[in-house]
């Protein structure tokens, strides 16, 4: 997944009867978004990449959710919330929210951000480390293919 939009889901108000989420959408600078759009225009909205090992994989672009909680339940309330915030959220992680916050607080240093995530599990109770290496490898391959598009805009 390549993301230029992150939904930070940990902002919330805890009340006796329920939790009121106050998610925050964060977006990469326009020049990063344009570079990512050019990549997907040339490679297709669902890009397929075939690495040297010959096993093709798909690359999608869309927003991801990020927060402090590990999601290991297919029916987790936070997953429903993310869908209601933006029905196009493709994945969740714990790192992107911190990166986007840093970039927001230090505007211009660095020039911007883009998230490239290899997906290793489905955020269910069956999650394990079995596919971490393959997911990291796929993310590295995608980043390598994306860098020329990003450099064009610097």
Secondary structure, DSSP 8 states (H G I E B T S, - for coil): -EESEEEE---EEE-SS-EEE--EEEE--HHHHHHHHHHHHHHTTTEEEE-TTS-EEEE-B--EEE-SS----TT-HHHHHHHHH-TT--EEESSHHHHHHHHHHTTTSSS---EE------SSTT--STTHHHHHHHHHHHHHHHHHHHHHT-
